[in-house]
Amino acid sequence: MKSPVVVVAITLTAAILVAASLLIVVGTRKGPGTSTLNAPAQQQRVKHTHLV
């Protein structure tokens, strides 16, 4: 039988890996421009004016 410390360490490692993989999957499923990672504080839309 394994010691309780080893069992807890393995369980915590597995839980961290599952949580990280879920965060990655959820982050990559969003559409373009909806991710908050590495995004500027605010993005302003540029108005295009046609010069004729």
C-alpha positions as CSV (number, residue, x, y, z in Angstrom):
1,M,0.0,0.0,0.0
2,K,1.3,3.5,-0.9
3,S,1.8,6.1,1.7
4,P,-0.9,8.8,2.0
5,V,1.6,11.5,0.9
6,V,2.2,9.7,-2.4
7,V,-1.5,9.2,-3.0
8,V,-2.3,12.9,-2.3
9,A,0.6,14.0,-4.5
10,I,-0.6,11.9,-7.4
11,T,-4.2,13.0,-6.9
12,L,-3.2,16.7,-6.8
13,T,-1.1,16.3,-9.9
14,A,-3.9,14.6,-11.8
15,A,-6.4,17.3,-10.7
16,I,-4.0,20.1,-11.8
17,L,-3.5,18.5,-15.2
18,V,-7.2,18.0,-15.8
19,A,-7.9,21.6,-14.8
20,A,-5.2,23.0,-17.1
21,S,-6.4,20.9,-20.0
22,L,-9.9,22.1,-19.5
23,L,-8.8,25.7,-19.4
24,I,-6.9,25.3,-22.6
25,V,-9.8,23.6,-24.4
26,V,-12.3,26.3,-23.3
27,G,-9.8,29.0,-24.3
28,T,-9.3,27.6,-27.8
29,R,-13.1,27.0,-28.4
30,K,-14.0,30.7,-28.3
31,G,-14.3,32.7,-31.5
32,P,-11.7,35.1,-32.7
33,G,-11.4,38.3,-30.6
34,T,-13.2,36.9,-27.6
35,S,-10.2,35.6,-25.7
36,T,-9.0,37.7,-22.8
37,L,-5.5,36.3,-22.8
38,N,-2.8,38.7,-24.2
39,A,-5.5,41.1,-25.3
40,P,-5.1,44.9,-25.2
41,A,-7.1,46.7,-22.6
42,Q,-9.5,48.1,-25.2
43,Q,-9.6,47.9,-28.9
44,Q,-11.2,50.6,-30.9
45,R,-12.8,50.0,-34.3
46,V,-11.3,52.0,-37.1
47,K,-13.7,53.9,-39.3
48,H,-12.8,53.6,-43.0
49,T,-13.6,56.7,-45.0
50,H,-13.6,56.6,-48.7
51,L,-11.9,59.5,-50.3
52,V,-13.4,60.2,-53.7
